[in-house]
Structure formats: C-alpha cells, structure tokens
C-alpha cells in the first residue's frame, strides 16, 4: 500500500512538472499515466523535458543556496531569502533551510529512472534519437546526484525505482560511500557521451540541452570535487558510518584522484575547442561608439555572464533567467527618474569581497609592493587618469583606485563610473552614470532597500538594461550560466597543480583567464610586483593563486560558496566579520570607515547540510551528518 502510494506521488509529480514547465503541454486528454506518457514520440519528449524541469534554479536568490548562504552577498535582514538564514547561522535539523533540494533532486532522479525504464517501448522514434535522449537523461541523473552530494555529502543512490510491491526493508535506503557515489555518476556520464551530439542539433530550439561538451565538463567538475579535500581523505568525517559500519569517507588522501580529474578536464577542454567554444570577447552586433580598451575589457568580463549563449557558455539553465538583475541595480540609478521605485540594490558585496580583487598589476593588494595597503581606507580625489573608473574630482577610498579590470567590471561603488544602461559614449566620461552612495546622495542606503555595505553587483546586470519612469525597468534576461569555459580552465589549472605541481600547462590555463581579464600573466606579475615573488613556483603558492583566481573570476556566480567548502577553507574564511562602510555618513572621511554588520560563524558541521529529522525518522538506515 505504501509503495502504491509512492507510485501515485510519482505520477502526480509528473503532472505538476508538466503543468509548470513552460516547454511542456499536458499529455493527451489530460490523463497522466505511464502508458500514454510513452505511447508515442511526442509524449515521450514531454517526459524528457519533465526530467529537465528539476534542474536547480541557479542564480535565483530564493532557490540557489550558493547566492545568499555564504559571505559573498549580504542584504537588509528583512529582505533576505530563506538561505540568508544559513549565512546568519540559523540552520537546524528539524526543518532545515533549503531542505526542498532533497525532495526535488530525488524526485528528479526517480523521473529519470521512469524515463530510462520506459523509453525503449516508444514505437515511432528513430534509434539515434532514442539513444540521444537516454544519454541526456543519464547525464541529468548524474547531475542531480552531484547536486545532492555537494550539499549533503554521501547520499543514497537511486539506480532504479522500487517496484510497487517493494517491502519495508527495501524502502529503507542507506547512504552510499562518497567514492561509490562518484563512481556511479562517472558510469552514467561515460555511458551517455557516445550518443550525445557535440553541439545542439538545432541551437535555436535546443539550447541548454545536454551535449557531449556539457557531459564532459560536468564529469570534470565532479572529479575535481571528488579530489578536493572535503571529499578526498577527509579525516573530519571518519565517524560518519552507516548502521552496518560502512565508512562513508575514505580516510586516505589519493593523488590519483587529481590525476583522473586533470585528464577529465583535458578531455572536456578538447571537446569544447572542437565545438568552437572560446573565452568571450565583447563585440556587439551594433556599436554606436568605438570603445576604449578600458571599457571593452570590462564588457568582456561582464558579457561572459550576461550575454546569452555567448561562445564561452558551456551550459546555461534556461529555467533560471537571472532574476537577480533588479535586485543588483542600485536604487535611484538614473537621476532623471527620481520617482522610479523598485525594491532593488539589495545584493551587497561585503568589504572583504572588494578587497579580494587584485591590484592593476594582477597580484593581491596585500602583496603588491607598489600599492599602499595600510592606507587603503584613506580618501583622495580622482584624477584625469582615473576618469573611466572613478569620476574626476570625486573623493573616494584608496581601496577603489588602481585595481584590476574585474574590480570595476564586477562592482559598483561610491564615486565609481558605470558604463552602459543607456549611456555608451566612453569618450565622454562625464556623461556616464556615476554611483553616489554616501548619506543624502541618490544611491545611498535606505531603510527598505539598497546597499548595506556601500558596494553593488554590476557584473550580473546586462549592459542594455534601462531604467525609465515610474517602475519601468527594461531587462535583458539571460539563462544563468551553470558552467563557462573560464571555470573549466581554472579547474584544469587546479587539477594540474595538485597532480603535477607548478608548470607551463598549469600557468597556461590560468593565464588564459587572466589575459581576458586584462592582468599580466603569473610569471610576469609575481616577480615584478609581489612581496612573494616566487610564490607561483611552489605547489602551495600556486594553489593559493589558483584559489584566489577562481574566487575573483567567478565572483557572484554561485561558485565561491561551494569552492570554499570543497577546499575546506570555509572554516577560516566564514569566521570573519561581514563589514561595509559607515553608510550613515555624508562626509567621505567618515563614510570610509569599516563598520561590522554581522559577526559570522562557521563550524565543522556546516560543511554539509543536515538531513531533516523527518527523513531520518522515516528511513532507519539513513544516518545524520556529523554535528547535527
């Protein structure tokens, strides 16, 4: 009876997914049965898209834990999402924040299993297409298991759905060891790759569907995670065992995992090259003004994320259309429309994120011998040479001067020039938008909206979005990038360094990303400007550089949250205070004083989500994560 009810729930889930997904229509006569779901090709294709419909809504602050559960984005408490409670230390085991992921991912896996079990009976489909669809669903199934693993650690593997007459013991599913989970994901992807197209067969209709490049890039990312300290010989998890005594984490660090990850990254990069992927270089179809190199570089950085289906995008989520844009734009952005009121400007990068970006020489601000780190909070007026970064004559903090292009492409700040949004002539800097965020100024903090730190996220806003009167704000939506080529290049550099140590190949892929970002290569920057000129020549030193490069290049894209965890660096990084400027002050010297907004804490138990007590009670073979 219990299992019959489970099957009814699965069918109900199918109906709900079909009804809610914009690509899908209900099955004939609105009757959801597995018989007619796979009776003909068109119905089977609807179920294929149902399998896609469970993809996490990355980039959505209310559904993506990586956006507001860490330390990269802060908000007014009253406006924060459910996940913001995790950032503030309120996670719990009774009703864990984000617990819907557990149910959603397993529902997605079960629907994938239904598809794989029944697609063979569809009569009017060509065999190559049947194999392609099977490949897509196998990769989705691997992806859903991966989404669970990075949140919860080892999870139960649902290789096949339970039969209707399953007994109580069969329903009690234990967690599988981490290495077993990874091995199963690799099996699914390896089985899928030969039957997938290198690129979408019809890009206008099939963008976002699984290809060989996507499958190989996902494989590479999973293997890098599996080789990382959180999953590779993590002795902090020694006590996590199933009721039968099975250890869920291997306690021995394996270099071979890094070797395997490096090989997978290399294969994915080769496939991406064959498919014509390349790092994005800004060049709009229509450009009224000839841009300076300064703004062109910034736009290449911004456009790599916001320009939909640009050649750098490996995989983007068509179900998540960058809803963060209105929340990222500063309030009262365009002074011509002071009456415009849309709650926004609420996604605030803390001071630690502003300090993360390199100097203009491509090294950390703590290391650059030519950059005055001690006086970074002192103020000065901008000169002529700063005009495309900071408004000429405007007084702002030293911290905002002489920084790398990604600082200016990613961040809005008091006195900062903001190209785009309707103003495109960068030969006339005085005509571009300028942020003014001190007390009493247009973009200043307000009680119910705008920045809580003094910084804004420029990176996520498409340059052609334009504010109008009333509540008008035209938005160019884009599918949220799950993975882009720069991410893959940096994963490869990381895996090479861990596998072989510093060398030409690791530098090469690190430098590809740095070159697009407008900073010198590591072999030039460190000897010339760093207080640690040989840092890049040691494995530990290059590891630090690669980690920093990922945190900068992929800022605000939902990667920092997971990277800090897999590196086991969250305990040190997330126990630092969240700080911003003193937003109550109109005077520059008083405004640019760091103020602690929140004292964040992170413990060893926080590396993995708690499994809800209800699930633990229901499944006696399911053990809780340590510390919960």
C-alpha positions in Angstrom: 0.0 0.0 0.0 2.8 2.4 0.9 4.7 1.7 -2.3 1.5 2.1 -4.4 1.0 5.5 -2.8 4.6 6.3 -3.7 3.9 5.5 -7.3 0.8 7.7 -7.3 3.0 10.5 -6.0 5.5 10.0 -8.8 2.7 10.3 -11.3 1.4 13.4 -9.6 4.8 14.8 -9.7 4.9 14.2 -13.4 1.6 16.1 -13.9 2.8 19.0 -11.8 6.1 19.3 -13.6 4.3 19.2 -17.0 1.9 21.8 -15.9 4.5 24.2 -14.5 7.2 23.9 -17.2 6.9 26.4 -20.0 8.2 24.0 -22.6 5.6 21.3 -21.9 2.0 20.6 -22.5 -0.1 18.0 -20.7 -0.4 14.5 -22.1 -3.4 13.6 -24.3 -6.8 14.1 -22.6 -5.0 15.4 -19.5 -4.7 11.9 -18.2 -1.3 11.2 -16.7 -0.5 7.6 -16.9 2.8 6.0 -17.8 1.2 4.1 -20.6 0.3 7.1 -22.6 3.3 9.1 -21.4 5.4 6.8 -23.6 2.9 5.7 -26.2 4.3 8.0 -28.9 7.4 10.1 -29.5 5.7 13.4 -28.8 4.5 12.3 -25.4 7.9 10.8 -24.6 9.5 14.1 -25.4 7.3 15.8 -22.9 8.5 13.4 -20.3 12.1 14.1 -21.4 11.5 17.8 -20.7 10.0 16.8 -17.3 13.3 15.3 -16.4 15.0 18.6 -17.2 12.4 20.5 -15.2 14.0 19.5 -11.9 17.2 21.4 -12.7 18.0 23.7 -9.7 17.2 27.4 -10.4 20.8 28.6 -10.1 21.2 32.4 -9.7 17.7 32.7 -8.0 18.4 34.1 -4.5 15.3 32.3 -3.1 16.2 28.9 -4.6 20.0 28.8 -5.0 21.8 28.3 -1.7 25.1 29.5 -3.2 23.8 33.0 -3.6 22.9 34.1 0.0 24.1 31.3 2.3 27.7 32.3 2.4 29.6 35.6 2.7 29.7 36.9 -0.9 26.3 38.8 -0.7 24.7 40.5 2.2 21.3 42.1 2.5 18.9 44.0 4.7 17.8 41.2 7.1 14.1 41.8 6.4 14.6 41.3 2.7 16.8 38.3 2.8 15.8 34.9 1.4 15.4 31.7 3.3 19.0 30.9 2.5 20.1 34.1 4.2 19.3 32.5 7.5 22.1 30.0 6.8 24.6 32.8 6.4 23.4 34.2 9.7 23.9 30.8 11.5 20.3 29.7 11.9 20.4 26.3 10.1 18.6 23.5 12.0 17.8 19.8 11.7 14.0 19.9 12.3 13.1 22.0 9.2 16.5 22.7 7.5 16.7 25.7 5.3 16.9 24.5 1.7 15.5 21.1 2.5 13.4 21.2 -0.6 16.5 20.2 -2.6 16.5 16.8 -1.0 12.9 16.1 -2.2 13.3 17.8 -5.6 16.5 16.1 -6.6 15.3 12.7 -5.6 12.0 13.3 -7.5 14.1 14.3 -10.5 16.1 11.1 -10.2 13.0 9.0 -9.9 11.5 10.6 -13.0 14.8 10.0 -14.9 14.5 6.3 -13.8 11.0 6.2 -15.2 12.1 7.6 -18.5 15.1 5.2 -18.8 12.8 2.2 -18.0 10.1 3.1 -20.5 11.7 4.9 -23.4 12.6 1.6 -25.0 8.9 1.0 -25.7 8.2 4.1 -27.8 7.5 2.9 -31.3 7.7 6.0 -33.5 11.2 7.3 -32.7 14.4 6.8 -34.6 17.0 4.8 -32.8 19.7 7.5 -32.8 17.3 9.9 -31.2 16.2 7.4 -28.6 19.9 6.9 -27.7 20.5 10.7 -27.5 17.5 11.1 -25.2 18.7 8.3 -23.0 22.1 9.9 -22.9 20.7 13.3 -21.9 18.7 11.7 -19.1 21.6 9.8 -17.8 23.6 13.0 -17.5 20.7 14.7 -15.8 20.6 11.8 -13.3 24.3 12.2 -12.6 23.9 15.9 -12.2 21.0 15.5 -9.7 23.1 13.1 -7.7 26.0 15.6 -7.8 23.8 18.4 -6.6 22.9 16.3 -3.6 26.4 15.2 -2.9 27.9 18.7 -2.8 25.2 19.6 -0.3 24.8 16.5 1.9 28.0 14.5 1.2 27.4 10.8 0.5 23.8 10.1 -0.4 21.6 7.1 -1.3 22.0 6.0 -4.9 18.7 5.5 -6.6 19.8 3.4 -9.6 16.3 2.1 -10.3 12.9 2.9 -8.8 11.4 0.5 -6.3 8.8 -1.9 -7.6 5.2 -1.4 -6.5 5.4 -4.5 -4.3 8.6 -3.4 -2.5 8.7 -4.4 1.2 9.5 -2.1 4.1 13.2 -3.2 4.2 13.7 -2.3 0.5 12.4 1.2 1.2 15.0 1.8 3.9 17.9 3.2 1.8 21.3 3.7 3.3 23.8 6.3 2.1 26.5 5.1 -0.3 30.2 6.0 0.3 31.4 9.1 -1.4 33.6 7.1 -3.8 30.7 4.9 -4.7 28.6 7.9 -5.5 31.2 9.4 -7.7 31.8 6.1 -9.5 28.1 5.8 -10.3 28.0 9.3 -11.7 31.0 8.6 -13.8 29.3 5.4 -15.1 26.2 7.3 -16.1 28.2 10.0 -17.9 30.6 7.6 -19.7 27.6 5.6 -20.9 25.9 8.8 -22.2 28.7 10.6 -24.0 29.0 8.5 -27.2 25.3 9.1 -28.0 25.3 12.8 -27.4 25.8 15.5 -30.1 28.9 17.7 -29.8 26.7 20.7 -30.1 22.9 21.2 -30.1 21.5 19.9 -33.4 19.1 23.0 -33.5 20.6 25.8 -31.4 17.6 28.0 -31.7 15.3 25.3 -30.2 17.7 23.1 -28.1 20.0 25.5 -26.4 20.6 24.2 -22.8 20.0 20.5 -23.7 22.8 18.1 -22.8 25.7 17.8 -25.3 29.0 16.0 -25.2 30.7 19.1 -24.1 28.3 19.6 -21.2 28.6 16.0 -20.2 32.4 16.0 -20.3 32.6 19.4 -18.4 30.2 18.0 -15.7 32.4 14.9 -15.4 35.5 17.1 -15.0 33.8 19.2 -12.3 32.5 16.2 -10.4 36.0 14.6 -10.4 37.7 17.8 -9.2 35.2 17.9 -6.3 35.9 14.3 -5.6 39.6 15.0 -5.5 39.3 18.1 -3.3 40.0 18.0 0.5 36.3 17.9 1.5 35.9 14.5 -0.2 39.4 13.2 -0.6 40.7 11.7 2.7 38.6 13.9 4.9 39.5 12.7 8.4 37.0 15.0 10.0 34.3 12.6 8.6 35.9 9.4 10.0 33.0 8.8 12.3 30.3 9.0 9.6 29.3 5.4 9.0 26.1 3.6 8.1 24.3 1.5 10.7 26.1 -1.6 9.4 29.5 0.0 10.0 30.2 1.0 6.4 32.5 4.1 6.3 31.2 6.8 4.1 34.5 8.7 3.6 37.8 7.0 2.6 40.4 8.3 5.1 43.4 8.1 2.7 44.2 11.1 0.5 44.5 9.9 -3.1 46.7 11.8 -5.5 45.3 9.5 -8.2 42.0 11.4 -7.9 43.7 14.6 -9.0 45.4 12.7 -11.9 42.0 11.5 -13.0 40.4 14.9 -12.6 43.2 16.5 -14.7 42.6 14.0 -17.5 38.9 14.7 -17.4 39.4 18.4 -17.6 41.8 18.0 -20.5 39.2 15.9 -22.4 36.4 18.4 -21.7 38.6 21.3 -22.9 39.4 19.4 -26.1 35.7 18.8 -26.7 34.9 22.5 -26.0 37.6 23.5 -28.6 36.1 21.2 -31.2 32.7 22.7 -30.6 34.1 26.2 -31.2 33.9 27.5 -27.6 36.2 30.3 -26.7 36.5 33.0 -23.9 34.1 35.8 -24.6 35.3 38.9 -26.2 32.9 41.9 -26.2 31.8 42.8 -29.7 28.1 43.7 -30.0 26.4 43.4 -33.4 25.7 47.2 -33.3 28.0 49.6 -31.6 27.4 53.3 -32.0 30.6 54.3 -30.3 34.2 53.0 -30.6 35.0 51.9 -27.1 38.3 52.4 -25.3 40.3 49.2 -24.3 39.4 50.0 -20.6 35.6 49.6 -21.2 35.9 46.8 -23.8 37.8 44.7 -21.2 35.2 45.4 -18.6 32.5 44.4 -21.0 34.2 41.2 -21.9 34.2 40.3 -18.2 30.5 41.3 -17.7 29.3 39.8 -21.0 30.9 36.4 -20.3 28.0 36.0 -17.8 25.2 38.3 -19.2 25.4 37.8 -22.9 23.2 34.8 -23.5 24.6 31.8 -25.4 27.9 33.6 -26.0 30.8 31.3 -27.1 32.1 30.9 -23.5 28.9 29.3 -22.2 29.3 25.5 -21.8 25.9 25.0 -20.0 23.3 27.6 -19.1 20.0 27.0 -17.3 17.0 28.1 -19.4 14.7 27.6 -16.3 16.6 30.3 -14.4 16.6 33.7 -16.2 18.8 35.8 -14.0 16.1 37.2 -11.7 18.9 38.8 -9.7 19.2 41.8 -12.0 16.6 44.1 -10.5 18.0 43.2 -7.0 21.5 44.1 -8.1 20.9 47.5 -9.7 21.4 50.4 -7.3 18.2 52.3 -6.2 17.7 55.6 -7.9 20.2 54.6 -10.5 19.1 57.2 -13.1 18.7 60.6 -11.5 16.3 61.6 -14.4 13.7 59.3 -12.8 13.8 60.0 -9.1 10.2 58.8 -8.7 11.2 55.3 -10.0 10.6 52.9 -7.2 11.5 49.2 -7.5 12.9 47.4 -4.4 16.4 46.7 -5.5 20.1 47.4 -5.0 19.8 44.9 -2.1 22.6 42.4 -3.1 25.6 43.9 -1.3 29.1 42.6 -1.6 30.9 42.9 1.8 34.1 44.8 2.1 36.1 41.5 2.2 34.9 40.9 -1.4 36.0 44.3 -2.6 39.4 43.7 -1.0 39.7 40.3 -2.7 40.3 41.7 -6.2 43.9 42.2 -7.4 45.7 45.5 -7.9 46.1 46.7 -11.5 49.3 44.6 -11.5 47.4 41.4 -11.1 48.6 40.5 -7.5 46.7 40.7 -4.2 46.5 44.1 -2.5 48.3 42.6 0.5 51.3 41.6 -1.7 51.7 44.4 -4.2 54.9 46.3 -3.3 53.7 49.4 -5.2 50.2 49.6 -3.6 49.6 51.2 -0.2 47.7 48.6 1.7 48.0 50.2 5.1 46.2 53.4 3.9 43.6 51.7 1.8 40.8 53.3 3.8 42.1 56.8 3.4 40.5 59.0 0.8 41.7 61.0 -2.2 40.1 62.7 -5.3 40.2 61.0 -8.7 42.5 62.4 -11.3 42.2 62.6 -15.1 43.8 59.1 -15.5 41.0 57.7 -13.3 38.1 59.1 -15.3 36.8 55.8 -16.7 37.0 54.2 -13.2 36.1 57.0 -10.7 34.5 60.3 -11.6 37.2 63.0 -12.0 37.5 65.0 -8.8 35.3 62.7 -6.7 36.6 61.8 -3.3 36.6 58.1 -2.6 38.7 55.5 -0.7 42.2 54.5 -1.9 40.7 50.9 -2.0 38.8 51.9 -5.1 41.9 53.1 -7.1 44.4 51.2 -9.1 42.6 47.9 -9.1 42.3 45.2 -11.8 39.6 45.4 -14.5 37.4 42.8 -12.8 37.0 45.1 -9.8 35.5 47.8 -12.0 33.5 45.3 -14.1 32.0 43.5 -11.1 31.4 46.2 -8.6 29.6 49.5 -8.3 30.8 51.8 -5.6 30.6 55.4 -4.3 32.2 57.5 -7.0 32.5 54.6 -9.4 31.8 55.1 -13.2 29.2 52.8 -14.6 29.2 52.3 -18.3 26.1 51.2 -20.2 22.4 51.1 -19.1 21.7 53.7 -21.9 24.9 55.7 -21.8 27.5 54.3 -24.2 30.0 57.0 -25.2 33.0 56.4 -23.0 35.0 59.1 -24.7 32.8 61.4 -22.6 33.2 60.0 -19.1 31.3 63.0 -17.6 28.2 61.7 -19.4 28.4 58.2 -17.9 26.5 57.1 -14.8 28.3 57.6 -11.5 27.4 56.0 -8.2 26.9 58.3 -5.3 26.2 56.3 -2.2 27.1 58.5 0.8 24.3 59.6 3.1 21.9 62.0 1.4 23.1 61.1 -2.1 20.9 59.4 -4.8 22.2 55.9 -4.3 22.6 56.0 -0.6 21.2 53.2 1.6 17.6 53.4 2.6 15.7 51.6 5.3 13.9 49.2 3.0 16.3 48.8 0.0 19.7 49.3 -1.5 23.2 48.5 -0.3 24.1 47.6 3.3 27.8 47.7 2.6 28.4 50.5 0.1 29.1 48.2 -2.8 26.8 46.9 -5.6 27.0 44.0 -8.0 27.5 45.4 -11.5 28.6 42.1 -13.0 25.2 40.5 -13.1 23.4 43.3 -14.9 23.1 43.2 -18.7 24.6 46.5 -20.1 21.5 47.2 -22.2 19.0 47.2 -19.2 17.5 50.7 -19.0 15.6 52.4 -16.2 12.6 54.6 -17.0 9.9 56.5 -15.2 7.5 55.1 -12.6 8.5 51.5 -12.0 9.8 50.9 -15.6 13.0 48.8 -15.9 13.7 47.0 -19.2 15.6 43.8 -18.5 17.5 41.7 -21.0 17.2 38.3 -19.4 19.8 35.6 -19.9 19.9 31.9 -18.9 22.0 31.5 -15.8 25.5 30.1 -16.6 25.9 26.7 -14.8 29.4 26.4 -16.3 31.5 28.5 -18.6 34.9 28.0 -20.2 36.8 30.1 -17.7 35.5 27.9 -14.9 36.8 24.8 -16.8 40.2 26.3 -17.5 40.6 27.1 -13.8 39.5 23.6 -12.8 42.2 22.3 -15.1 44.9 24.5 -13.7 43.9 23.5 -10.2 43.9 19.8 -11.1 47.3 20.0 -12.9 48.9 21.8 -9.9 47.6 19.2 -7.5 48.6 16.3 -9.8 52.0 17.5 -11.2 52.8 20.7 -9.3 53.6 24.1 -10.9 54.4 24.1 -14.6 53.8 25.5 -18.0 50.5 23.8 -18.6 49.0 25.0 -15.3 50.2 28.5 -15.9 48.9 28.4 -19.5 45.2 27.9 -18.5 45.4 30.2 -15.5 46.9 32.9 -17.8 44.2 32.5 -20.4 41.7 33.7 -17.9 44.0 36.4 -16.6 44.7 37.7 -20.1 41.0 38.2 -20.9 40.7 39.9 -17.5 43.4 42.4 -18.5 46.0 41.4 -15.9 49.6 40.2 -16.5 50.4 36.5 -16.5 51.6 35.0 -13.2 55.2 34.6 -14.4 55.3 38.4 -15.0 53.1 39.7 -12.2 54.6 37.9 -9.2 58.4 38.5 -9.9 57.7 42.2 -10.8 55.3 43.3 -8.1 54.7 40.7 -5.4 56.3 40.7 -2.0 56.4 36.9 -2.5 58.0 36.9 -6.0 58.5 33.1 -6.2 55.1 32.2 -4.7 53.8 30.8 -8.1 56.7 28.4 -8.3 55.6 26.2 -5.4 52.6 23.9 -5.3 51.2 25.5 -2.1 51.8 29.0 -3.5 50.2 28.2 -6.9 47.3 26.6 -5.1 46.7 29.9 -3.3 46.9 31.8 -6.5 44.5 29.5 -8.4 42.0 29.5 -5.5 42.1 33.3 -5.5 41.7 33.5 -9.2 38.6 31.3 -9.1 37.1 33.4 -6.3 37.7 36.6 -8.4 36.8 35.3 -11.9 33.6 33.5 -10.7 32.5 36.1 -8.2 28.7 36.3 -7.7 28.1 33.3 -10.0 27.4 30.8 -7.1 30.8 29.2 -7.2 32.5 30.7 -4.1 30.0 29.0 -1.8 30.9 25.5 -3.0 34.6 26.1 -3.6 35.3 27.3 -0.1 33.6 24.1 1.2 35.4 21.6 -1.1 38.7 23.2 -0.3 37.9 23.1 3.4 38.6 26.8 3.6 35.2 27.9 4.8 36.0 27.5 8.4 38.7 30.1 8.2 37.0 32.4 5.6 33.5 32.4 7.1 34.5 33.1 10.6 35.5 36.7 9.6 33.1 39.6 10.2 30.9 41.0 7.5 31.9 44.6 7.0 30.9 47.6 5.0 31.3 51.4 5.0 29.6 53.7 7.5 26.6 54.4 5.4 25.1 57.0 7.8 27.9 59.5 7.0 27.8 62.2 4.3 31.5 63.2 4.7 34.0 61.0 2.8 36.5 60.7 5.6 33.7 59.5 8.0 31.9 57.3 5.4 35.1 55.3 4.6 35.4 53.7 8.0 34.8 49.9 8.1 31.7 49.0 10.2 30.9 45.5 11.3 27.5 44.5 10.1 27.4 40.9 11.3 29.9 38.6 13.1 29.6 35.4 11.0 30.5 32.0 12.4 31.1 28.6 10.7 31.7 25.3 12.4 32.9 21.9 11.0 29.3 20.6 10.9 28.4 23.4 8.5 30.3 21.8 5.6 27.3 19.6 4.9 23.6 20.1 5.2 21.6 18.4 7.9 19.2 15.8 6.7 15.8 16.6 8.1 14.8 14.8 11.2 11.6 13.6 9.4 13.7 11.8 6.8 16.0 10.3 9.5 13.0 9.0 11.4 11.3 7.6 8.3 14.4 5.8 7.0 16.2 3.9 9.8 19.2 3.2 7.5 19.8 6.9 6.9 22.5 8.4 9.2 22.7 12.0 10.1 25.6 14.2 9.1 28.1 14.8 11.9 27.4 17.6 14.4 23.7 17.7 13.6 
